[in-house]
């Protein structure tokens, strides 16, 4: 495909960038498949094991497998055809989750088999999953990054609004049904990825040129070490890794604690799914605000406010499911508090991650994504197991208190970081140093 040059001084919408529509379709179908099966996997794990701890460890084992594979996946993605890797990842999703659906339909699914399939599918996703995000930097320009990430957050929120309750509803109709739909969505992702042509590198004025990549340059080990070395030499990125790791543990731990506690109470699967829909709905609102504000507000200050806001959201949950509080009132309180948590995530992603990805070299996008995501998800991998283990010991409110403490620590780290506080507005990122 030849280069397409924009008129100087005129910024085109990134929707008109070559390959963006096909890329967005592939990424959206894959995200929809992941959302639809997420609750169904937990419900299936609880159904075949009868234990909240076992259901919690199902998520932990899958995340450990994903993050372990992701350590090396970013380097692999930077050295190979990212389009083909997206297709392979989608194909594995079709095979793995189609198998779960078939086993459920024939009443042959056991907990060890589900655990093995979830771990294998997650490992492949971790190894190849960064290919989609890595390709984005070669499609849109730096100044469009905050808006593009806001759009992705809004897209994800919209999917989750429908995905969680639909997944719960479909599971209620037939346990294999959400996995069948998931299989179809991964197939759509693979077909859309086939329409992506040779990636283009987009400069800051919106002009396109042939993309540079790391294929065939040096050894795998050299590229692997280079990616981690590039990130670990930058104090801002190290601070982000630590703060994000603790934040993700706290937030995901709260989500798992709510989900597992409601399972213990025998709550309807659709109502459990509605918890995820509530936070997704406010994330959609947050994404709309982020799309308008992401290039107008000081990034550092906005990020700090977002972290503090999350702590304020979780605090009311400490008063749920206590003496004298009905189950219905507690559910309403948890639903409302958990839902509001979704508001700051899009703007935090658009400004914090957008700044990092925009300043990172195009040929290193896969490795940089991994050096950020793996440490950020390191503790998160144990959030489901922690929630499942703490609930029988401390109860719901005690478990939430532990997780709120983790959120407070992450907020303190961000507030004390001068480098994060000084991140400028998006229109000044060209001149800013990472």
Secondary structure, 3 states (H helix, E strand, C coil): CCCCCCCCCCCCCHHHCCCHHHHHHHHHHHHHHHHHHHHHHHHHHHHHHCCHHHHHHHHHHHHHHHHHHHHHHHHHHHHCCHHHHHHHHHHHHHHHHHHHHHHHHCCCCCHHHHHHHHHHHHHHHHHHCHHHHHHHCCCCCHHHHHHHHHHHHHHHHHHHHHHHHHHHHHHHHCCCHHHHHHHHHHHHHHHHHCCCCCCEEECCCCCEEECCCCCCCCCHHHHHHHHHHHHHCCHHHHHHHHHHHHHHHHHHHHHHHHHHHHHHCCCCHHHHHHHHHHHHHHHHHHHHHHHHHCCCCCHHHHHHHHHHHHHHHHHHHHHCCCCCCCHHHHHHHHHHHHHHCCCCHHHHHHHHHHHHHHHCCHHHHHHHHHHHHHHHHHCHHHHHHHHHHHHHHHHHHHHHHHHHHHHHHHHHHHHCCHHHHCCCCHHHCCCCCC
